[in-house]
Amino acid sequence: MGTTALSLILAAAPALAQEADDGFLGTISLGKSKREVATDTATAVTEIDSREIADRQAGTMAELIDSVPGVTLVNGATAQGSGINIRGYGANSTYGTDQKVLIQVDGVTRGSEELYRIGNQLFTDPALYKEVEVIRGTVGSFEYGSGVVGGVVRLETKDASDFTGSTPGFAYRQTFEFQSNGAGLTASSILAWQPTEKLEFLLSHTRRTLGTQSDGDGNLINPAANDVDDPSWLAKARLTFGDNDEHSLTASYTSTESTEYDVPYDSFGTTTFGNVDREVNSETFMLRYGYNPLGNDLIDLTAQLSYANEEIIQTAVIPGNPLLDADHQYETTTLTLKNRARFDTGALGHSLVTGVELINRKRLNASSAPGGEDDRWAVFAVDEIQIGEAWTVTPALRYESSTIQGSTAPNDGRYSNDALMGGLSLRYAFGNGWSVFGSAAYTEVLPPIDDLDNIARVTQSEKSRTYEIGAAYERRDAFRAGDSLSFKINAYDTKLWDVTSFVSTTIVGGIPVFTDLDEINTQGIEIEASYALENGLYMDANLNIADGSETTAAQIEQDWRNLAANSARLTLGKKIGETYDFSWEAVAADDITVNGVRSSGYVTNNLRATIAPQSGVWAGTEFRIGVENLFDKQYQPHLSTRAATGRNVKLTLAKTF
């Protein structure tokens, strides 16, 4: 596969050179880098578009978004046994999630609860998506859910019109990708059909296979795990109708499966519990109705019904261990009504989002994982107020109520909790490219079903407040004609108290005693920057500096156990029109010592090249070559439980017909 792809690229080169001589390259992209910096908002948000998704050739969604400052991976090379950590919350080396990072696929909330050693936040394939948005912190989260301390990851699946160009007809896209480390092969097929301009259908299938990978020293990584063979599906349809197409109806279904035989129960690879046969099924269904009448700015209504089913079926290889022979299932049904109204009150311009949400979550009972049902309802309002050309003030409120009912004794009690949450952000634009901003936000993590086995926890929510302050700058022709410069710096301070999701351990009489932490404090600085020249040269950079502490019930202060290492990322690249994109990326992490345990720093280098002819015989074809960990560096990222992948060459061939 690799030889074939490379041969095609070399074969295409003469034709591409000839077309370049003929002048087909056209207009050079002026001042455009790989990733834009969101300088027009006080929210710490980063968007990854479809071009960058394809260029990064990520094998998991976690691998894709680790390029965002403040995001750290826990074993990100494979979907199982990995997770996403944002600002020190989310995944860790014990749980796949701590309920403080929210995951949404097409507006559908996903993610398991605190499953020991096998939890996972995001089990899906990057090939299904055209856009990923990462919101860091709390202030931008109230429209999407409660308890967001770390951040929100929002994914949007592809549409048929992305391939048909909104023109009636058929389009077919085939992608093959090969990676050297682990002899991985991915095949993705997409069929798009638009019978009319108002109706479109998309069907996508991806199959991703991967053997055991090796680290920089040539040692096999987690050799006890089976090879990856994960199929994924996406089916999506959209209909617009009515006068001026004011009505829309969208339905989507996504599914990803994974089967492993005779593998460790502890997919993090740190503890020996025994082996299991494990099957993971993750599926999402969404039905959305939109109503946006022309000429009426007060109505932009969305009604969405969604269902997410996440199932982990495990059978002990050697029967008799109830911990291993346990099935886990989460079913989440959500109905969301949301409206955006745009109006003026005097000198104030409003963009007001209001909504109501009904959520039903069911969890199957399993060993050490109590089952039950969680019924919630929430109302929320977020008003972006524009005052003249300079000020933007955004107050946000969310009220959420939860009732949890256990399904089996002794965890079959009924418990209710509710909370009023909210935040306020302010942004001032000076009119010369500079802006400053600040925010304050408060949220509560309402007890999940997992807390049913602990009365003290199931009646107490975790509370968090976050303060942020920062500045941004954006300017065209900053240093020379045709260039563009933008950067954003954001400092945050977060406190979490009444902690129930983490425990401290003390030894009393030779017996470990577990008590909940009293509070967690984290601080950090995140910097994003982008610079591009008229001739196609560009630079993207980001920096993350973090610190934090945890306080035990005995009021002993120590390092925050999930503190991320300080990190930096620099990308230098060159674009030639829309056809060529060549880049070098350096990723660095600092040494870090947490509670006496040291993780070494490292620097890795990645190379990427994309060739996407715009006309001629190769039009619609894309060639990509990526070399990750170019110098075969041996390292283990902080918070991960196993070494990182060594040198990995990736070749991709994609064609749209």
C-alpha positions in Angstrom: 0.0 0.0 0.0 2.8 2.4 0.9 4.8 1.6 -2.2 1.7 2.1 -4.4 0.9 5.5 -2.8 4.4 6.7 -3.1 4.6 5.6 -6.7 1.4 7.5 -7.5 2.8 10.6 -6.0 6.0 10.3 -8.0 4.0 9.6 -11.1 1.9 12.7 -10.5 4.9 15.0 -10.0 5.7 15.6 -13.7 2.1 16.3 -14.5 1.8 18.7 -11.6 5.0 20.4 -12.6 3.8 20.8 -16.1 0.5 22.2 -14.8 2.5 24.6 -12.6 4.4 25.8 -15.7 1.1 26.4 -17.4 0.1 28.6 -14.6 -2.8 26.5 -13.2 -1.8 27.2 -9.6 -3.7 30.5 -9.7 -4.0 32.8 -6.8 -1.7 32.2 -3.8 -3.4 31.9 -0.5 -2.8 35.2 1.2 -1.8 35.2 4.8 -3.5 31.9 5.7 -2.0 29.4 8.2 -3.2 25.9 9.1 -5.3 27.0 12.1 -7.0 30.3 12.9 -6.8 31.8 16.4 -10.2 32.8 17.8 -9.4 36.4 18.7 -13.0 37.6 18.5 -14.3 35.9 21.7 -13.5 35.8 25.4 -14.0 32.1 25.4 -10.9 29.9 25.2 -11.9 28.0 22.1 -10.0 26.2 19.2 -11.5 24.9 16.0 -10.0 22.2 13.8 -11.5 22.2 10.3 -11.8 19.3 7.8 -8.5 20.2 6.1 -6.5 19.9 9.3 -8.3 16.8 10.3 -7.2 15.1 7.1 -3.6 16.5 7.2 -3.0 15.2 10.7 -3.8 11.6 9.7 -4.9 10.9 13.3 -5.9 7.4 14.3 -8.1 8.5 17.2 -10.0 11.6 18.0 -7.8 12.0 21.1 -4.7 12.1 18.8 -6.3 14.8 16.8 -7.1 17.3 19.5 -3.9 17.0 21.5 -2.6 19.8 19.4 -4.8 22.2 21.3 -3.1 24.0 24.3 -4.3 22.7 27.6 -5.3 19.3 26.1 -3.3 16.2 27.3 -3.7 12.6 26.2 -3.7 9.5 28.3 -2.5 6.7 26.0 -3.9 8.3 22.8 -2.7 6.0 20.1 -5.6 3.5 20.4 -9.2 4.2 21.3 -9.4 1.6 24.1 -7.6 2.5 27.3 -7.1 6.1 26.3 -8.8 9.4 27.1 -8.7 13.2 26.9 -7.6 15.5 29.7 -8.2 19.2 29.6 -6.7 21.6 32.2 -6.0 18.6 34.5 -9.5 17.2 34.3 -11.2 14.4 32.3 -9.2 11.2 31.8 -6.5 10.1 34.1 -4.5 6.9 34.8 -7.3 5.4 36.8 -10.5 6.4 35.1 -11.4 7.1 31.5 -13.3 10.2 32.7 -14.1 12.1 35.8 -17.3 13.7 34.5 -15.6 17.2 34.1 -15.0 17.1 30.3 -18.1 17.1 28.1 -18.1 15.2 24.8 -20.8 15.9 22.1 -21.2 14.3 18.7 -23.7 16.2 16.5 -25.0 17.8 19.7 -25.4 14.4 21.4 -23.7 14.1 24.8 -21.4 11.1 25.1 -19.1 9.4 27.6 -19.1 6.7 30.2 -19.0 7.3 33.9 -16.2 6.3 36.3 -15.4 2.8 35.0 -12.2 1.7 36.7 -9.3 1.0 34.3 -11.6 0.7 31.2 -13.4 4.0 31.1 -13.4 5.9 27.8 -14.6 9.4 26.9 -14.6 9.2 23.1 -14.7 6.0 21.1 -15.2 7.0 17.5 -13.2 7.5 14.3 -11.8 10.8 13.0 -12.8 9.9 9.4 -16.5 10.6 10.3 -16.0 14.3 11.1 -15.5 17.6 9.3 -15.1 19.9 12.3 -14.0 19.6 15.9 -14.4 22.4 18.5 -12.6 22.4 21.8 -13.8 24.8 24.5 -11.4 25.0 27.5 -12.8 25.9 30.9 -16.3 26.6 32.1 -17.5 29.9 30.8 -18.5 28.7 27.3 -20.2 25.5 28.4 -23.6 26.4 29.8 -25.4 25.9 26.5 -24.2 22.4 26.4 -24.2 20.9 29.9 -23.4 21.2 33.6 -20.3 20.2 35.5 -17.8 21.3 32.9 -14.6 22.2 34.7 -12.0 21.0 32.1 -13.8 21.8 28.9 -16.1 20.7 26.0 -15.2 18.7 22.9 -17.8 19.2 20.1 -17.7 17.1 16.9 -19.7 17.7 13.7 -20.1 14.8 11.2 -19.7 15.3 7.5 -22.6 16.2 5.2 -23.3 15.0 1.6 -23.2 18.6 0.4 -19.5 18.8 1.5 -18.8 16.4 -1.4 -21.5 17.3 -3.9 -20.9 21.0 -3.6 -24.6 21.5 -2.9 -25.3 20.5 -6.5 -27.7 17.6 -7.4 -25.9 14.4 -8.3 -23.6 11.8 -6.9 -20.1 12.0 -5.3 -17.9 9.2 -4.1 -14.8 9.5 -2.0 -12.4 6.7 -1.3 -9.5 7.0 1.1 -6.7 4.5 1.9 -4.1 5.1 4.6 -1.1 3.1 5.6 1.1 3.5 8.7 4.3 1.8 9.2 4.4 1.4 13.0 2.0 -1.4 13.7 1.3 -2.0 10.0 -1.9 -0.1 10.2 -4.4 0.1 7.3 -7.4 2.3 7.1 -10.0 2.3 4.3 -12.8 4.9 4.3 -15.6 5.0 1.7 -18.1 7.9 1.4 -21.1 8.0 -0.9 -23.0 11.3 -1.2 -26.2 11.8 -3.1 -28.3 14.9 -3.7 -31.5 14.1 -5.6 -32.4 17.8 -5.4 -30.9 21.0 -4.0 -33.1 20.5 -0.9 -32.4 16.8 -0.2 -29.2 15.1 0.5 -28.0 11.7 1.7 -24.6 10.5 3.0 -23.3 7.0 3.8 -19.8 6.5 5.1 -17.9 3.4 6.2 -14.4 3.3 7.7 -12.4 0.2 8.7 -9.3 0.8 10.8 -6.8 -2.0 11.5 -3.6 -1.8 13.5 -1.2 -4.3 14.9 1.0 -3.9 18.0 3.0 -0.7 17.9 6.6 -0.2 19.1 8.2 2.6 21.0 11.4 4.5 20.2 13.6 1.7 21.6 11.8 -0.9 19.5 9.9 -2.4 22.4 6.3 -3.5 21.8 3.7 -1.2 23.4 1.1 -3.1 25.4 1.7 -6.4 23.6 -1.0 -8.2 25.6 -3.6 -6.3 23.7 -5.0 -7.7 20.5 -4.7 -6.0 17.1 -7.2 -3.2 16.4 -9.9 -4.0 13.8 -12.5 -1.2 14.3 -15.4 -0.6 11.8 -17.3 2.7 11.9 -20.5 3.8 10.1 -22.1 7.1 9.4 -25.5 7.6 7.8 -26.9 11.1 7.5 -29.8 12.8 5.6 -30.9 16.4 5.4 -34.1 18.0 4.0 -34.9 21.7 3.6 -38.4 22.8 2.8 -40.9 25.6 3.0 -40.8 29.2 1.8 -37.2 30.3 1.5 -36.1 27.0 2.9 -37.0 28.1 6.4 -37.6 24.5 7.6 -34.9 21.8 7.9 -34.9 18.2 9.0 -31.6 16.4 9.7 -31.1 12.8 10.8 -27.8 11.1 11.5 -26.5 7.7 12.9 -23.0 6.9 13.8 -21.6 3.6 15.0 -18.1 2.3 16.0 -17.3 -1.3 17.1 -14.3 -2.9 18.5 -13.7 -6.6 19.5 -10.7 -7.9 21.5 -10.1 -11.4 22.7 -8.1 -12.6 25.7 -6.8 -9.1 26.7 -6.1 -7.6 30.1 -9.2 -6.2 31.9 -7.0 -3.2 32.8 -6.7 -1.6 29.4 -4.3 1.0 30.9 -1.8 -1.8 31.4 -0.8 -1.0 35.0 -2.5 -3.7 37.1 -3.0 -7.4 36.6 -6.7 -8.4 37.3 -7.0 -11.1 34.6 -7.9 -11.3 31.0 -11.3 -10.8 29.3 -12.9 -11.0 25.9 -14.2 -7.4 25.3 -16.6 -6.0 22.8 -17.3 -2.3 22.6 -20.2 -0.9 20.7 -20.8 2.9 20.5 -23.7 4.3 18.6 -25.4 7.7 18.3 -28.7 8.7 16.7 -29.9 12.2 16.2 -33.0 13.8 14.7 -33.0 17.6 14.4 -35.7 20.0 13.2 -34.8 23.6 12.4 -37.0 26.6 11.8 -35.4 29.9 10.7 -37.9 32.2 9.0 -36.6 34.8 6.6 -37.0 38.4 8.0 -37.7 37.3 11.6 -34.5 37.7 13.7 -36.4 36.6 16.8 -36.7 33.0 15.7 -33.9 30.5 14.9 -35.4 27.4 16.5 -33.8 24.0 16.9 -35.5 20.9 18.3 -33.3 17.8 18.7 -34.0 14.3 19.9 -31.0 12.1 20.4 -30.1 8.7 21.7 -26.6 7.4 22.6 -25.8 3.8 23.4 -22.4 2.9 24.8 -22.0 -0.8 25.6 -19.0 -2.7 26.9 -19.5 -6.5 27.0 -16.8 -8.4 28.9 -16.4 -12.1 29.6 -13.6 -13.5 31.8 -11.3 -15.8 30.0 -11.1 -17.9 33.2 -14.6 -18.0 34.7 -15.4 -17.1 38.3 -14.3 -13.5 38.7 -17.4 -11.2 38.9 -15.2 -8.1 38.5 -14.1 -9.3 35.0 -17.3 -11.0 33.9 -19.2 -7.7 33.8 -21.2 -5.9 31.1 -21.5 -2.1 31.1 -24.1 -0.2 29.2 -25.1 3.5 29.1 -28.2 4.7 27.3 -28.7 8.5 27.1 -31.9 10.0 25.6 -32.0 13.7 25.3 -34.6 16.2 24.0 -33.3 19.8 23.5 -35.3 22.8 22.5 -33.2 25.8 21.7 -33.8 29.3 20.1 -31.5 32.1 19.1 -33.1 35.6 19.0 -31.3 38.6 17.6 -32.7 42.0 18.7 -31.8 45.5 19.9 -32.7 47.2 23.1 -31.6 50.8 22.7 -27.8 50.8 22.1 -27.5 47.2 23.0 -27.5 44.4 20.4 -28.5 41.0 21.7 -27.9 37.5 20.4 -29.8 35.5 23.0 -29.8 31.7 23.1 -32.4 30.1 25.4 -33.3 26.5 25.8 -34.7 23.6 27.8 -33.2 20.1 28.0 -34.7 16.8 29.1 -32.2 14.0 29.8 -32.7 10.4 30.7 -29.6 8.3 31.4 -29.7 4.5 32.2 -26.7 2.5 33.4 -26.7 -1.3 33.5 -25.8 -2.8 36.9 -22.4 -4.5 37.0 -19.8 -5.6 39.6 -18.4 -2.5 41.4 -20.5 -0.3 39.1 -24.0 0.3 40.4 -26.8 0.5 37.8 -29.7 2.9 37.9 -31.4 5.8 36.1 -30.7 9.5 36.1 -33.6 11.8 35.1 -32.6 15.4 34.5 -34.1 18.6 33.2 -32.3 21.9 32.6 -33.0 25.4 31.4 -30.4 27.8 30.1 -29.8 31.2 28.7 -26.7 32.8 27.1 -27.0 36.4 25.9 -24.1 37.9 23.8 -24.7 41.7 24.2 -22.8 44.0 21.8 -22.4 47.6 23.2 -21.2 49.8 20.3 -18.2 48.6 18.5 -16.0 48.0 21.6 -17.8 46.1 24.3 -19.2 42.5 24.3 -20.8 41.3 27.5 -22.0 37.7 27.8 -24.0 36.6 30.8 -25.0 32.9 31.0 -27.2 30.9 33.3 -28.1 27.2 33.6 -30.4 25.5 36.1 -30.3 21.8 36.2 -32.2 19.3 38.4 -31.3 15.6 38.7 -33.1 12.6 40.3 -31.1 9.3 40.5 -32.8 6.0 41.2 -30.8 2.8 41.8 -31.8 -0.4 40.1 -30.6 -3.0 42.6 -30.2 -3.3 46.4 -28.5 -1.9 48.3 -28.1 0.9 45.9 -31.8 1.3 45.0 -32.4 4.5 46.8 -33.8 7.7 45.2 -31.8 10.9 45.4 -32.4 14.4 44.1 -29.9 17.2 43.5 -30.2 20.6 41.7 -28.0 23.6 41.0 -28.0 27.1 39.6 -24.9 27.8 37.6 -23.7 30.6 35.5 -20.9 32.9 34.3 -20.1 36.3 32.9 -17.5 37.3 30.3 -16.5 40.7 29.1 -14.5 41.7 26.1 -13.3 45.1 25.0 -11.9 45.7 21.5 -9.8 48.8 21.0 -10.4 49.1 17.3 -6.7 48.7 16.4 -6.5 44.8 16.5 -6.1 44.6 20.2 -8.7 43.3 22.6 -8.8 42.3 26.3 -11.2 40.0 28.1 -12.1 38.4 31.4 -14.6 36.0 32.8 -15.9 34.3 35.9 -17.9 31.1 36.0 -19.4 28.7 38.5 -20.6 25.2 37.9 -21.6 22.1 39.8 -20.9 18.4 38.9 -24.2 16.7 40.0 -23.6 13.2 41.3 -23.6 10.5 38.6 -25.2 7.1 38.8 -21.7 5.7 39.7 -22.1 7.4 43.2 -25.1 5.3 44.2 -22.9 3.0 46.2 -21.8 5.9 48.5 -24.5 7.8 50.3 -22.2 10.6 51.2 -21.3 11.2 47.6 -24.7 10.8 45.9 -26.2 13.6 48.0 -23.3 16.1 47.4 -22.4 17.8 44.2 -18.9 19.0 43.4 -18.5 22.8 43.0 -16.2 24.8 40.9 -15.4 28.4 40.1 -13.0 29.6 37.4 -11.6 33.1 36.7 -10.0 33.9 33.4 -8.3 37.0 32.0 -6.5 37.6 28.7 -5.7 39.6 25.6 -5.7 39.0 21.9 -4.4 40.7 18.7 -5.3 40.3 15.1 -4.0 42.4 12.1 -3.6 42.1 8.4 -0.5 43.7 6.9 1.1 43.6 10.3 4.7 43.7 9.1 4.4 43.6 5.4 1.7 43.7 2.7 -0.4 40.6 2.5 0.6 39.0 5.8 -1.6 38.2 8.8 -0.8 38.0 12.5 -3.0 36.8 15.4 -2.4 35.6 18.9 -4.3 35.1 22.1 -3.1 34.7 25.7 -5.4 33.4 28.4 -4.7 32.9 32.1 -7.1 30.9 34.3 -7.5 30.0 38.0 -9.9 27.2 38.9 -11.0 25.9 42.3 -12.9 22.6 42.8 -14.3 21.8 46.2 -16.6 19.2 47.9 -14.6 16.7 45.8 -16.0 13.2 45.4 -14.3 12.0 42.3 -10.8 11.7 43.8 -9.7 10.2 47.0 -6.6 10.5 49.2 -5.1 7.4 50.8 -3.7 7.0 54.3 -2.4 3.9 56.1 -4.0 3.2 59.5 -2.7 0.1 61.3 -1.3 -1.2 58.0 -4.7 -0.9 56.3 -5.3 1.7 53.5 -8.1 4.2 54.4 -9.7 6.2 51.5 -11.2 9.6 52.0 -12.4 12.2 49.5 -10.2 15.2 48.7 -11.2 18.5 50.2 -10.3 20.7 47.3 -8.3 21.1 44.1 -6.7 24.3 42.8 -5.3 24.7 39.3 -3.8 27.6 37.4 -2.4 28.0 34.0 -1.5 30.1 31.0 -2.5 29.2 27.4 -1.0 31.0 24.3 -2.0 30.5 20.7 -0.4 32.3 17.8 -0.5 32.3 14.0 1.5 34.2 11.4 1.3 33.8 7.6 2.9 35.6 4.7 1.6 36.4 1.2 4.0 33.9 -0.3 2.4 31.0 1.5 4.9 30.7 4.4 3.1 30.3 7.8 3.7 29.6 11.4 1.4 28.2 14.1 2.5 28.0 17.8 0.9 27.3 21.1 2.1 27.1 24.7 0.6 25.6 27.8 1.9 26.3 31.3 0.1 24.8 34.3 0.3 24.4 38.0 -2.0 22.9 40.7 -2.4 21.4 44.1 -4.8 19.2 45.9 -5.8 19.3 49.6 -6.7 16.2 51.5 -9.4 15.8 54.1 -6.6 16.1 56.7 -5.7 19.5 55.2 -2.4 18.3 53.7 -1.6 20.2 50.5 0.3 18.4 47.8 0.7 18.4 44.0 -2.4 17.9 42.0 -2.1 14.4 40.8 -3.4 15.1 37.3 -1.3 18.1 36.6 -0.2 18.3 33.0 3.4 18.9 32.0 4.2 22.3 30.5 4.2 22.0 26.8 4.8 23.9 23.5 4.1 23.2 19.9 5.5 25.0 16.8 4.6 24.4 13.2 6.4 26.0 10.3 4.9 25.4 6.8 4.7 26.5 3.2 1.6 26.6 1.1 1.6 26.9 -2.7 -1.9 27.8 -3.8 -4.5 25.2 -2.8 -2.3 22.4 -4.1 0.7 22.0 -1.9 1.1 22.2 1.9 4.4 21.2 3.5 5.1 21.6 7.2 7.4 20.7 10.1 6.1 20.4 13.6 8.0 20.3 16.9 6.3 19.2 20.1 8.0 19.7 23.4 7.1 18.8 27.0 9.0 19.9 30.1 10.2 17.7 33.0 7.6 17.4 35.7 7.7 16.0 39.2 4.3 15.3 40.9 4.3 14.1 44.5 7.9 12.8 44.1 7.3 11.0 40.8 9.3 12.4 37.9 8.4 12.4 34.3 11.1 13.3 31.8 10.7 16.0 29.2 11.0 15.4 25.5 11.0 16.9 22.1 9.6 15.2 19.0 9.4 16.2 15.4 6.7 15.6 12.8 6.8 16.2 9.0 3.7 16.5 6.8 3.2 17.0 3.1 -0.1 17.4 1.3 -0.6 17.5 -2.5 -4.1 18.2 -3.7 -4.2 19.1 -7.4 -7.0 21.5 -8.4 -7.3 20.7 -12.1 -6.1 18.3 -14.7 -6.1 14.5 -14.6 -5.2 14.5 -10.9 -8.0 16.9 -9.8 -10.0 15.6 -6.8 -7.0 13.5 -5.7 -5.1 14.1 -2.5 -1.7 12.6 -1.5 -0.5 12.9 2.0 2.8 11.8 3.6 3.4 12.2 7.3 6.3 11.1 9.5 5.6 11.3 13.2 8.4 11.1 15.8 10.9 11.6 13.0 14.0 10.8 15.1 12.4 7.7 16.8 12.5 9.4 20.3 11.9 7.1 23.3 9.6 8.8 25.8 6.5 8.4 27.9 4.1 11.4 28.1 3.2 12.5 31.6 -0.2 11.0 32.7 0.1 8.2 30.2 0.6 4.7 31.6 2.7 3.4 28.7 5.5 4.6 26.3 4.6 6.7 23.2 4.8 5.3 19.7 8.2 5.4 17.9 8.8 6.6 14.4 5.6 6.2 12.3 5.4 6.9 8.5 1.8 7.5 7.3 0.8 7.5 3.6 -2.7 8.5 2.5 -4.3 8.4 -0.9 -7.8 10.0 -1.3 -9.9 10.5 -4.4 -13.3 12.2 -4.9 -15.2 11.1 -8.0 
